[in-house]
Each structure stands twice: as structure tokens, then as C-alpha cells.
């Protein structure tokens, strides 16, 4: 497996585009806000969506269009979430109909996604008027433009492509993603679109995605808020020519490992770009009775505002780590916990058997001042491990979210 260029256009048969449509009044005309990803043939498709009981209209529309497990493409806008808004379902369907009309497909052949402000009616006319230009802009070099179009408070584009070998054929996967705030996936405003030329059935793709997402995107938290719009959609068009993956054999596992790599990369990218963040936090809990318990412990740590604030200040306040573990409701023995902080500047143990150990505060501060910091915990009760990702809590998070709507 190796990283390559091309993003969502790296796989055979895919093109993408991103343009400025003016979805949000007064938006920067230099910023793309409408994206399209298209395959030149039908795709096996699968998706996961937000667990929030309040779901945006595009989520329901995409769920309906995915009932047969087949899609041809994805249309996405930023600048408006089309959630809890007048005419939401009609506007989501209208986006699909508009792109279908210019590509010769059916509206049901498209997934649709939106991201932005909740509760404001979508400027559907701006989108409909821009779709012909969007379709004309489709190209194999269009991944960057599409990645920019789905950004909101993101500070960097999130894009990756890899290739691997399945059944003697080169298979490629590419992805674009957005997410920086309102992130506590059980699936933030988090959107991820993955393309591949792998030949795989929609049932096997659904299975692989639902094995991978709980161990990647669902282990990220920026601020504890789960969005109304989260979606991760995967399209596989079979153009690589590999033997069709229609059961869980070795080829299935190779594909799943590649999907895991892509989603892990994107999960870390979301956490690193958390709104106002200056540190990527990784927490690994080992020695747990179960993977579920390890995940709950690790997620409680990276989700703790007090831990996040301490990491911002490079303060080795390890008591906050144990405190967060204690309210996670996961089983563990506090008197068996060992904890260390690690970064490229070194590693330092701060807790042994649930109690303080002497450590060099200056070294600890140096370790915690690096851009990526790991909190390493062993609860010494079993063989299970889980890793979760988050970021520190800075003054900028409040600034960004204090006037997000206006």
C-alpha cells in the first residue's frame, strides 16, 4: 500500500469539480462552495450517517437513494446545512435532479450532502443555476477544487489517495473530507467522500465501511457536539478489474485494510484541524477488559475540556486524565492505571498504579509543547486496546463559534 496523488480522482473512472455558486449571501466569491464527484459508470455504494435524532434533509435523501446500493455520483454544497429549514427535502431532491439533468442520469443516482448554518433556507436557485458550469468543470484534476468546496471552518483541505494490489490488479482509493468543529462523530459537521475502482459488491462494501467507521471517525471528538449532517459515502466502480469481492475472503481484508488506512488518516486530519486547535491529541488505552471499554476511556480523555485546556497550556496535569476516565462509565481499576505523555520530544511517565510518580516538569512541558501529543494509558486488566483522537481547547474555539452564524 502506498500514498499517491489525485484525491477522489485517483481511482479509474472518476472526475470531480468545485466552483463558487454563492450559496451563502455575501460569501467570498473566491471560495468554492459547490462540488460534484462523478463516476463514468455505476458504483456499488455504501454510507454511514449521523446518529443525531435531528437529521438534515440531505441525509434522508441520500438514505433513500442508497436503498439499491448503487450510485453514480455525489453533489455537495457548503454555506448552508439544509437542516431544520423550509423546503429542506424538496431542495435536497432538487440538487440531485439538477445534476442528473446535465449528466444524463436519474436523480436517484446521486448522493447529496450539505454543510453550514442550520435553520436557514437553502438558496436552491443559486445551486441550480450553477450546476451546468459545475458539470462542465469536471476533470480528473478536480479533486482539490471539490475538497475546497466542502470546507467551512476548516483551515486546510483534507485529501488523500492510496493504491494497493487485490487479485493481481492495482486498486486505488481516494478521499476528500471536511470537519473542524461540531465534531463528536457517531458519525461532526463531518463529511467524507471516498472513491475506489475496486470491484466489490454493495453488501461487502457496506460491511467493510461499518467495520472501519467505528474504529476511525467514531473515535474522534473535537467539542462533543454531534452534527445533523454527518455522512461518509463510499463509491466503488469496479474499473480496476480485480476479481469481484463478494464474500469475506483475503481480498476483502486487503480492501478493508486500505479503507481503514484512508479513514484513519482523515480522522486524524479532522482532529488536528479542530477549530482553534494548536495540538493534535492521541489517547491510546491498552490492557483493557474489552475494546469497547478501552474506547470509552480513551474518548473520555480526549473529550475532557479540562484535559484539552491542560494540553493547550502544556501542563502535565495528569489528574485530569484519571478524572475523565472515572466518569467514562467504563470498567477499570483506578489503582492499576499507568499513564505517560509522549511526543517527538520524548516520553515521560506521570502516573503509576493510579498514584503520582516524580517527573521532570520541564521535560514534561517540552513534550506537551509539540504539535502532536499522545496520552498513553495502561489499565493492566486485559488484552484490549483502542485509540481515539482529539485536540486542545484554545481561546480561538470560542471566538470561532461565538459568531459562526453571523
Residue pairs with C-beta under 8 A, 6 or more apart in sequence:
1 162
1 163
1 164
1 257
1 258
1 261
2 162
2 163
2 164
3 160
3 161
3 162
4 10
4 161
4 162
4 163
4 172
5 161
6 140
6 143
6 161
6 172
6 174
7 16
7 143
7 144
7 146
7 147
7 159
7 160
7 161
7 174
7 175
7 176
8 14
8 16
8 37
8 143
8 146
8 159
8 161
8 174
8 175
8 176
8 193
8 194
8 195
9 15
9 16
9 139
9 140
9 141
9 142
9 143
9 174
9 195
10 143
10 161
10 163
10 172
10 173
10 174
10 195
11 161
11 172
11 173
11 174
11 195
11 196
11 197
11 198
11 237
11 239
11 240
12 172
12 197
12 237
12 239
12 240
13 39
13 40
13 41
13 197
13 237
13 239
14 37
14 38
14 39
14 40
14 140
14 174
14 195
14 197
14 235
14 237
15 37
15 38
15 40
15 138
15 139
15 140
15 142
16 35
16 36
16 37
16 38
16 138
16 139
16 142
16 143
16 145
16 146
16 176
17 35
17 36
17 134
17 135
17 137
17 138
17 139
17 142
17 145
17 146
18 32
18 34
18 35
18 36
18 134
18 137
18 142
18 144
18 145
18 146
18 147
18 148
18 149
18 150
19 32
19 34
19 130
19 133
19 134
19 137
19 145
19 149
20 27
20 29
20 30
20 31
20 32
20 33
20 34
20 130
21 33
21 34
21 77
21 126
21 127
21 129
21 130
21 134
22 29
22 33
22 123
22 126
22 130
23 33
23 34
23 77
23 78
23 79
23 80
23 116
23 122
23 123
23 126
23 127
24 33
24 79
24 80
24 116
24 117
24 123
25 123
27 33
27 79
31 148
31 151
32 145
32 146
32 148
32 149
33 77
33 78
33 79
33 149
34 75
34 76
34 77
34 78
34 127
34 130
34 131
34 134
34 149
35 74
35 75
35 76
35 77
35 134
35 145
35 146
35 147
35 149
35 150
36 73
36 74
36 75
36 76
36 99
36 131
36 134
36 135
36 138
36 146
37 73
37 74
37 76
37 146
37 193
37 195
37 235
38 72
38 73
38 103
38 138
39 72
39 73
39 195
39 235
39 237
40 237
41 72
41 237
41 238
41 239
42 70
42 71
42 72
42 109
42 237
43 70
43 71
43 72
43 235
43 236
43 237
43 238
44 69
44 70
44 200
44 201
44 202
44 205
44 235
44 236
44 237
44 238
45 66
45 69
45 70
45 71
45 111
45 202
45 205
45 233
45 234
45 235
45 236
46 66
46 69
46 202
46 205
46 206
46 208
46 209
46 210
46 233
46 234
47 62
47 63
47 66
47 111
47 209
47 231
47 232
47 233
47 234
48 187
48 209
48 210
48 213
48 217
48 231
48 232
49 55
49 59
49 62
49 63
49 187
49 230
49 231
49 232
50 59
50 185
50 186
50 187
50 226
50 227
50 228
50 229
50 230
50 231
51 186
51 187
51 226
52 226
52 227
52 228
52 230
54 83
54 84
54 228
55 83
55 228
55 229
56 81
56 82
56 83
56 84
56 88
56 114
56 118
56 228
56 229
57 82
57 83
57 85
57 88
57 89
57 91
57 92
57 114
58 82
58 92
58 95
58 112
58 113
58 114
58 229
58 231
59 228
59 229
59 230
59 231
60 89
60 92
61 89
61 92
61 93
61 96
61 112
62 111
62 112
62 113
62 231
62 233
64 108
65 71
65 96
65 107
65 108
65 109
65 110
65 111
65 112
66 111
69 201
69 202
69 203
69 205
69 206
70 109
70 202
71 109
71 110
71 111
71 233
71 235
72 103
72 105
72 109
72 110
73 99
73 103
73 105
73 109
73 110
73 111
73 235
74 110
74 111
74 112
74 113
74 193
74 233
74 235
75 95
75 96
75 98
75 99
75 110
75 111
75 112
75 113
75 131
75 134
76 112
76 113
76 114
76 115
76 146
76 149
76 150
76 191
76 193
77 95
77 113
77 114
77 115
77 116
77 122
77 127
77 149
78 114
78 115
78 116
78 149
78 150
78 151
78 152
78 178
79 116
79 117
79 152
80 114
80 116
80 117
80 120
80 122
80 123
81 114
81 115
81 116
81 117
81 118
81 120
81 189
81 228
81 229
82 88
82 91
82 92
82 114
82 122
83 114
83 118
83 119
83 228
83 229
84 118
84 119
84 228
85 91
85 118
85 119
85 120
85 121
85 122
86 121
87 121
87 122
87 124
88 122
91 121
91 122
91 124
92 112
92 114
93 107
94 124
94 127
94 128
95 110
95 112
95 124
95 127
95 128
96 107
96 108
96 109
96 110
96 112
97 107
98 127
98 128
98 131
99 105
99 110
99 131
99 134
99 135
100 106
100 107
100 109
100 110
101 131
102 131
102 132
102 135
103 135
111 231
111 233
113 150
113 191
113 193
113 229
113 231
113 233
114 122
114 229
115 150
115 152
115 178
115 189
115 191
115 229
116 152
116 189
117 404
117 405
118 228
137 145
143 159
143 161
143 174
143 176
144 157
144 159
146 176
147 157
147 158
147 159
147 176
147 177
147 178
148 157
150 176
150 178
150 191
151 157
151 178
152 178
152 180
152 189
153 180
153 181
153 275
153 400
153 404
154 178
154 179
154 180
154 273
155 180
155 273
156 269
156 273
157 176
158 176
158 177
158 178
158 179
158 266
158 269
158 270
158 273
159 174
159 175
159 176
159 177
160 174
160 175
160 262
160 265
160 266
161 172
161 173
161 174
161 175
162 172
162 173
162 174
162 258
162 261
162 262
163 170
163 171
163 172
163 173
164 170
164 171
164 173
164 254
164 255
164 257
164 258
165 171
165 254
166 198
166 240
166 242
166 243
166 245
166 251
166 254
166 255
167 242
167 243
167 251
168 242
169 240
169 241
169 242
170 240
171 196
171 197
171 198
171 240
171 242
171 255
171 258
172 196
172 197
172 240
173 194
173 195
173 196
173 198
173 258
173 259
173 262
174 194
174 195
174 196
175 192
175 193
175 194
175 195
175 262
175 263
175 266
176 192
176 193
177 190
177 191
177 192
177 193
177 266
177 269
177 270
178 189
178 190
178 191
178 192
179 188
179 189
179 190
179 191
179 192
179 222
179 270
179 273
180 188
180 222
180 270
180 273
180 274
180 275
181 188
181 189
181 222
181 223
181 225
181 274
181 275
181 397
181 400
181 401
182 188
182 189
182 222
182 223
182 225
182 226
182 227
183 189
183 190
183 220
183 221
183 222
183 223
183 225
183 227
183 270
183 271
183 274
184 220
184 221
184 222
184 223
184 224
184 225
184 226
184 303
185 217
185 218
185 220
185 221
185 226
185 230
186 218
186 226
187 213
187 217
187 218
187 226
187 230
187 231
187 232
188 220
188 222
188 225
188 226
188 227
188 230
188 270
189 227
189 228
189 229
189 230
190 217
190 220
190 227
190 230
190 231
190 232
190 270
191 229
191 230
191 231
191 232
192 217
192 231
192 232
192 233
192 263
192 266
193 232
193 233
193 235
194 232
194 233
194 234
194 235
194 259
194 262
194 263
195 234
195 235
195 236
195 237
196 234
196 235
196 236
196 237
196 240
196 255
197 236
197 237
197 238
197 239
197 240
198 236
198 238
198 240
198 242
198 245
198 255
199 236
199 238
199 240
199 241
199 242
199 243
199 244
199 245
200 208
200 236
200 238
200 244
200 245
200 246
200 252
200 255
201 244
201 245
201 246
203 246
204 245
204 246
204 247
204 248
204 252
205 234
205 236
207 248
208 252
208 255
208 256
208 259
209 232
209 234
209 259
211 256
212 256
212 259
212 260
212 263
213 232
213 263
215 260
215 386
216 260
216 263
216 264
216 266
216 267
217 232
217 263
217 266
217 267
217 270
219 267
219 295
219 298
219 299
219 386
219 387
219 388
219 389
220 267
220 270
220 271
220 388
220 389
220 390
221 271
221 299
221 302
221 303
221 388
221 389
221 390
222 270
222 271
222 274
222 275
222 277
222 390
222 391
223 274
223 275
223 397
224 303
232 263
234 259
238 244
242 251
243 251
245 251
245 252
245 255
267 389
268 280
268 282
268 389
270 389
271 277
271 280
271 281
271 302
271 389
271 390
271 391
272 280
272 371
272 372
272 391
274 390
274 391
274 392
274 397
275 396
275 397
275 400
275 401
276 393
276 394
276 395
276 396
276 397
276 398
276 399
276 400
277 391
277 392
277 394
277 397
278 312
278 371
278 391
278 392
278 394
279 311
279 312
279 368
279 370
279 371
279 372
279 373
279 391
279 392
280 371
280 372
280 373
280 389
280 391
281 302
281 307
281 308
281 311
281 373
281 374
281 375
281 389
281 390
281 391
281 392
282 302
282 372
282 373
282 374
282 375
282 387
282 388
282 389
283 298
283 299
283 301
283 302
283 374
283 375
283 377
283 387
283 388
283 389
283 390
284 298
284 374
284 375
284 376
284 377
284 385
284 386
284 387
285 294
285 295
285 297
285 298
285 301
285 377
285 378
285 379
285 385
285 386
285 387
286 294
286 376
286 377
286 378
286 379
286 384
286 385
287 378
287 379
287 380
287 381
287 382
287 383
287 384
287 385
288 294
288 297
288 330
288 332
288 379
288 381
288 382
288 384
288 385
288 386
289 331
289 332
289 381
289 382
289 384
290 382
290 384
291 384
291 385
291 386
292 330
293 330
293 331
293 332
293 384
294 330
294 379
294 384
294 385
294 386
295 386
295 388
296 328
296 329
296 330
297 325
297 328
297 330
297 332
297 377
297 379
297 386
298 377
298 386
298 387
298 388
299 328
299 388
300 324
300 325
300 327
300 328
300 330
301 307
301 321
301 324
301 325
301 375
301 377
301 388
302 308
302 375
302 388
302 389
302 390
303 324
303 390
304 320
304 321
304 323
304 324
305 393
306 317
306 320
306 323
306 324
307 317
307 320
307 321
307 324
307 375
308 390
308 391
308 392
308 393
309 392
309 393
310 316
310 317
310 320
311 368
311 373
311 392
311 393
312 392
312 393
312 394
314 365
314 368
314 369
315 365
315 368
316 341
316 348
316 350
316 359
316 361
316 364
316 365
316 367
316 368
318 339
318 341
318 350
318 351
318 356
321 339
321 351
321 375
321 377
322 334
322 337
322 339
322 351
322 354
325 332
325 334
325 337
325 377
326 334
332 379
332 381
333 354
333 379
333 380
333 381
334 354
335 353
335 354
335 355
336 353
336 354
336 379
336 380
336 381
337 351
337 353
337 354
337 377
337 378
337 379
337 380
338 349
338 351
338 352
338 353
338 377
338 378
338 380
339 349
339 350
339 351
339 375
339 376
339 377
339 378
340 347
340 348
340 349
340 350
340 351
340 375
340 376
341 347
341 348
341 350
341 364
341 367
341 368
341 373
341 374
341 375
341 376
342 348
342 367
342 373
342 374
342 375
342 376
343 367
343 368
343 369
343 370
343 372
343 373
343 374
344 370
344 372
345 363
345 366
345 367
345 369
345 370
346 363
346 366
346 367
347 367
347 376
348 359
348 360
348 363
348 364
348 367
349 357
349 359
350 356
350 357
350 359
350 364
351 357
367 373
